[in-house]
Amino acid sequence: MTPTLELACELISRPSVTPEDHGCQEIMLSRLQAIGFHVTKLRFDDVDNFWAIRGSEGPILAFAGHTDVVPVGDVNKWQSQPFFPVFKDGMLYGRGAADMKGSLAAMITACERFIEHHADHRGRIAFLITSDEEGPAKNGTVKVVEWLEQHNTKIDWCIVGEPSSTAAVGDTVKNGRRGSLGAELTVKGKQGHVAYPHLAKNPIHAVSSALAELAATQWDNGNDFFPATSFQVSNFNSGTGATNVIPGTAEIIFNFRFSTEVTQQQLQTRTEEILHQHDVDFDLEWKLSGQPFLTAKGELVESAVQAIREICQIETELSTAGGTSDGRFIAPTGAQVLELGPVNATIHQVNECVKAEDLNTLSDIYENILQRMLVNR
């Protein structure tokens, strides 16, 4: 049991389902305070967050992450209790092992070793930790970033511990994410009897051709870092349950995952134009979950690539695939942001697990990046 694995187990044992933290942050804070971090606890509504920083001047390299986890689902389908960490065949099982308590443990132990040898390092090291990443994400990182802005504190480089790797730790680093724009569309018709369609207006029929055009539209061609923007319908609800009634409304939920080649406003405007062209009577509510962001180059990406090459003897792939992360709240402040964590094969699943040795390797990678950014530069 290495210090990293011991700490990972301690964190996994806390049932911190969003937005509950269940003491995870206190465990982290005690370790950080012991190595000279100044701590500010930030509770917004029902969400615990903290900002911890070491050093008084110079650029800030921040580790960002979350102590909350998703619900365990059917506990009877787990091979062991989800909040009782278990080692089996070289794997560490438990909710949060990969997403992302393992990363949090690796961050802490990397800093402990680094500071032991470089107590007078250049710049500042910080932690931005929330318990609201897996839920609404309204009172977590976004609020901490607002607080930092109010206090004129700017993060220069940020490592988010999301599980970015595909097959082996370090094989993939997320250097950006697509934007996410959701919408709830209500199509208005007129209810009536199916035998008298001339006395009704079927909202399903009215919107079908518009949805077909939206699904077939080429919104952009992507670029070197992002695939083309995608449009997907995730829910379509209509009808009364009766077989002889034309419904009066239809509710459709859809989502754009968009690149930096198109803007939120362009997507909204073109969507509404298409609906009007098909003579759809509608109400539409938009919800932006995050703008696309990209750290195409810079000291942080270069240091991460070099650290992975040295520690793992592999060449990492830079990727913007996947869903959103809290990096979307940090990048707009001007920070270089990347996501680097363990293999994501079992995240949010029953029997979530991570290769135990990968967490030790991840801690070594984080320490190597600290060395490159705050000592060797």
C-alpha positions in Angstrom: 0.0 0.0 0.0 1.6 3.2 -1.2 0.6 6.6 0.3 -1.4 7.3 -2.9 -3.4 4.1 -2.6 -4.0 4.5 1.1 -5.4 8.0 0.5 -7.5 6.8 -2.4 -9.0 4.1 -0.2 -9.7 6.6 2.5 -11.6 8.9 0.1 -13.5 6.0 -1.6 -14.8 4.9 1.8 -16.7 8.1 2.1 -20.2 7.9 0.5 -20.0 11.3 -1.1 -22.9 11.2 -3.6 -23.6 14.6 -5.1 -23.7 17.1 -3.5 -22.6 15.4 -0.3 -18.9 15.5 0.5 -18.9 13.3 3.6 -15.6 14.5 5.0 -13.5 14.0 1.9 -12.4 17.6 1.7 -11.4 17.6 5.3 -9.1 14.7 4.7 -7.5 16.6 1.8 -7.3 19.8 3.7 -5.5 18.3 6.6 -2.8 16.9 4.2 -2.5 20.2 2.4 -2.3 22.4 5.5 0.5 20.1 6.8 2.6 21.1 3.8 2.0 24.8 3.9 -1.2 25.5 2.0 -3.4 28.4 3.0 -7.0 27.2 2.9 -10.3 28.9 2.2 -13.5 26.9 2.6 -16.2 28.1 0.2 -19.8 26.8 0.8 -22.4 27.9 -1.6 -25.9 26.8 -0.8 -25.6 23.0 -0.1 -22.2 22.5 -1.8 -18.8 22.4 -0.1 -15.9 23.7 -2.0 -12.4 24.9 -1.1 -9.5 26.9 -2.5 -6.1 26.1 -1.2 -2.9 27.8 -2.2 0.8 27.6 -1.4 3.2 30.5 -2.2 2.8 34.2 -2.2 3.7 35.3 -5.7 4.2 34.1 -9.3 2.1 32.1 -11.7 -0.5 29.7 -10.3 -0.6 26.0 -11.2 -3.9 24.6 -9.9 -5.1 21.1 -9.5 -8.9 21.0 -10.0 -11.3 18.2 -9.2 -14.4 16.9 -7.3 -15.0 14.8 -4.3 -18.6 13.9 -5.3 -19.5 10.7 -7.1 -22.6 9.5 -9.0 -25.1 7.1 -7.3 -24.1 3.5 -7.1 -27.2 2.1 -8.8 -28.2 -1.4 -7.8 -25.8 -2.3 -5.0 -26.6 -6.0 -5.4 -24.9 -5.9 -8.8 -21.6 -4.9 -7.3 -19.1 -7.6 -6.5 -18.2 -5.7 -3.3 -19.7 -2.8 -1.4 -19.2 0.3 -3.5 -17.9 2.4 -0.6 -15.7 -0.3 0.7 -12.5 -0.2 -1.4 -11.3 -3.7 -2.4 -8.1 -4.8 -4.2 -8.5 -7.7 -6.6 -6.2 -8.9 -9.4 -4.3 -5.6 -9.3 -7.5 -3.5 -9.6 -8.9 -1.1 -7.0 -12.7 -1.3 -6.8 -15.0 1.3 -5.4 -17.2 4.2 -6.5 -14.9 7.0 -7.3 -11.8 4.9 -7.9 -11.5 6.3 -11.4 -13.8 9.3 -11.3 -12.1 10.9 -9.5 -10.9 10.1 -6.0 -8.0 8.2 -7.4 -6.8 11.4 -9.1 -7.3 13.5 -6.0 -5.1 11.1 -4.0 -2.5 11.2 -6.7 -2.5 15.1 -6.7 -2.0 15.2 -2.9 0.8 12.8 -2.7 2.5 14.3 -5.8 2.5 17.7 -4.0 3.7 16.2 -0.8 6.8 14.6 -2.5 7.4 17.7 -4.6 7.3 20.1 -1.7 9.5 17.8 0.4 12.3 18.4 -2.2 11.3 21.9 -3.4 9.9 23.8 -0.5 11.1 27.1 -2.1 9.6 26.3 -5.5 8.8 29.2 -7.9 5.3 30.3 -8.4 2.3 29.0 -6.5 0.4 25.7 -6.3 -3.3 25.6 -5.7 -6.2 23.2 -5.4 -9.8 24.0 -6.5 -12.1 21.3 -5.2 -15.9 21.0 -5.3 -18.6 18.4 -4.4 -20.9 19.6 -7.2 -19.4 18.3 -10.5 -21.5 15.3 -11.0 -24.8 17.1 -10.4 -26.2 20.5 -11.4 -22.8 22.2 -11.3 -24.3 25.5 -10.2 -22.7 25.9 -6.8 -19.3 24.4 -7.3 -16.4 25.3 -9.6 -18.3 28.0 -11.4 -18.9 29.8 -8.1 -15.3 29.3 -6.9 -14.1 30.8 -10.2 -16.4 33.8 -9.6 -15.0 34.2 -6.1 -11.4 34.0 -7.5 -12.3 36.7 -10.1 -13.7 38.9 -7.3 -10.4 38.5 -5.4 -8.3 39.2 -8.5 -6.8 35.8 -8.5 -6.0 34.2 -11.9 -5.1 30.6 -12.5 -2.4 30.4 -15.1 -2.3 26.6 -15.6 -4.9 24.1 -14.5 -4.8 20.3 -14.4 -8.2 18.7 -14.0 -8.1 15.2 -12.7 -10.9 13.8 -14.9 -10.3 10.2 -16.1 -8.9 11.0 -19.5 -7.0 7.9 -20.4 -8.3 5.2 -22.8 -6.3 2.0 -22.4 -3.3 3.0 -20.3 -2.7 5.9 -17.9 -1.3 8.8 -19.8 -2.2 7.6 -23.3 -4.8 10.4 -23.7 -4.9 14.0 -22.4 -7.9 16.2 -22.9 -6.7 19.6 -24.0 -10.2 20.9 -24.7 -13.8 20.0 -24.8 -16.7 20.7 -27.1 -19.4 23.1 -26.1 -22.8 21.7 -25.0 -26.0 23.5 -26.0 -29.3 21.9 -25.0 -32.8 22.9 -25.8 -36.4 22.0 -24.8 -38.7 22.4 -27.8 -42.5 22.5 -27.3 -44.5 22.1 -30.5 -48.0 23.4 -30.3 -50.8 21.7 -32.2 -54.5 21.0 -31.6 -55.9 17.9 -30.0 -58.6 16.0 -31.8 -60.0 12.7 -32.9 -57.8 10.7 -35.3 -60.9 10.1 -37.5 -61.3 13.9 -38.0 -57.8 15.2 -38.7 -59.1 18.2 -40.5 -60.5 19.4 -37.1 -57.1 19.0 -35.4 -53.4 19.8 -35.9 -50.9 17.0 -35.3 -47.7 18.5 -33.7 -45.7 15.3 -34.5 -46.5 15.7 -38.2 -45.7 19.4 -38.0 -42.3 19.0 -36.6 -41.1 15.8 -38.3 -39.7 17.5 -41.5 -38.0 20.2 -39.4 -36.3 17.6 -37.2 -35.2 15.7 -40.3 -33.5 18.8 -41.7 -31.9 19.6 -38.4 -30.5 16.1 -38.2 -29.2 16.3 -41.7 -27.6 19.8 -41.5 -23.9 20.1 -41.7 -23.3 22.7 -39.0 -19.5 22.9 -39.6 -16.6 20.8 -40.6 -14.7 20.8 -37.3 -11.0 21.5 -37.3 -7.7 20.0 -36.4 -8.8 19.7 -32.7 -12.6 19.2 -32.9 -14.9 17.0 -34.8 -17.8 18.5 -36.7 -20.7 19.8 -34.5 -23.4 17.2 -33.8 -27.1 17.5 -33.3 -28.9 14.7 -31.4 -32.5 14.3 -30.2 -32.5 12.7 -26.7 -36.2 12.8 -25.8 -39.5 13.0 -27.8 -42.7 12.9 -25.8 -46.3 13.3 -27.1 -49.7 11.7 -27.0 -52.3 11.0 -24.3 -51.8 7.3 -24.2 -55.0 6.7 -26.2 -54.8 5.3 -29.7 -57.5 7.5 -31.2 -56.4 10.9 -30.1 -54.3 13.4 -32.0 -52.1 15.0 -29.3 -52.1 18.7 -28.7 -48.4 19.2 -28.0 -45.1 17.4 -28.5 -42.0 18.0 -26.3 -38.6 17.4 -27.8 -35.2 17.6 -26.0 -32.2 18.0 -28.2 -28.5 18.8 -27.8 -25.6 20.3 -29.8 -22.0 19.3 -29.0 -20.2 22.0 -30.9 -16.8 23.0 -31.9 -15.0 26.3 -32.0 -16.0 26.7 -35.6 -19.5 27.8 -34.7 -21.0 29.9 -32.0 -23.9 29.4 -29.6 -25.8 32.2 -31.3 -25.3 30.8 -34.8 -26.7 27.4 -33.7 -29.7 29.0 -32.0 -30.5 31.3 -34.9 -30.2 28.6 -37.6 -32.3 26.2 -35.6 -35.1 28.7 -35.2 -34.9 29.6 -38.9 -35.4 26.0 -39.8 -38.4 25.6 -37.5 -40.0 28.7 -39.0 -39.3 27.5 -42.5 -41.3 24.4 -41.8 -44.2 26.4 -40.3 -43.8 24.9 -36.9 -45.7 26.7 -34.0 -43.3 26.3 -31.1 -41.8 27.5 -27.9 -38.1 27.0 -27.3 -35.9 27.2 -24.2 -32.1 27.0 -24.6 -29.6 26.0 -22.0 -25.9 26.4 -22.5 -23.9 23.9 -20.3 -20.5 25.1 -21.5 -18.7 26.8 -24.3 -16.0 24.9 -26.2 -12.5 25.5 -24.9 -9.1 24.5 -26.3 -5.5 24.7 -25.0 -3.8 24.0 -28.3 -0.2 24.7 -27.1 1.7 26.2 -24.3 3.9 25.3 -21.3 1.3 23.1 -19.6 0.6 20.8 -22.6 4.3 20.5 -23.4 5.2 19.6 -19.8 2.4 17.0 -19.6 3.5 15.4 -22.9 7.1 15.3 -21.8 6.2 14.0 -18.3 4.2 11.2 -19.7 6.9 10.3 -22.2 9.5 10.2 -19.3 7.3 8.3 -16.8 5.3 6.0 -19.1 7.5 5.7 -22.1 4.6 6.5 -24.4 3.5 9.3 -26.7 0.2 10.8 -25.4 -2.7 11.7 -27.7 -4.3 15.2 -27.3 -8.1 14.9 -27.6 -11.2 17.0 -27.2 -13.6 14.1 -27.3 -16.1 13.2 -24.6 -18.6 15.2 -22.5 -18.2 18.4 -20.5 -16.1 18.9 -17.4 -15.5 21.7 -14.9 -12.6 22.8 -17.2 -15.3 24.7 -19.1 -15.6 27.2 -16.1 -11.9 27.7 -15.7 -10.7 28.1 -19.3 -12.7 31.3 -20.0 -10.6 33.1 -17.4 -7.5 32.7 -19.7 -6.0 29.7 -18.0 -4.3 26.9 -19.9 -6.4 23.8 -19.0 -5.9 20.1 -19.5 -7.5 17.0 -18.2 -5.2 14.2 -17.1 -6.4 11.2 -15.1 -6.7 7.4 -15.1 -8.4 5.1 -17.5 -12.1 5.9 -18.0 -13.4 2.4 -19.0 -15.6 1.9 -15.9 -16.6 5.4 -14.8 -20.2 5.7 -13.6 -20.6 1.9 -14.0 -21.3 -0.9 -11.5 -18.0 -2.2 -10.2 -16.1 0.9 -11.1 -12.4 0.2 -10.8 -8.9 1.4 -11.8 -5.6 -0.4 -12.1 -4.0 0.2 -8.7 -0.5 0.8 -10.1 -2.0 3.4 -12.4 -2.7 5.7 -9.5 1.0 5.5 -8.4 2.0 6.3 -12.0 -0.4 9.2 -12.2 1.1 10.7 -9.0 4.5 10.4 -10.5 3.3 12.2 -13.7 1.8 15.0 -11.6 5.0 15.4 -9.7 7.0 15.5 -12.9 4.8 18.3 -14.3 5.3 20.3 -11.1 9.0 19.9 -11.5 8.9 21.0 -15.1 6.6 24.0 -14.4 7.9 25.3 -11.1 11.6 24.3 -11.0 13.0 23.7 -14.5 11.3 26.5 -16.4 
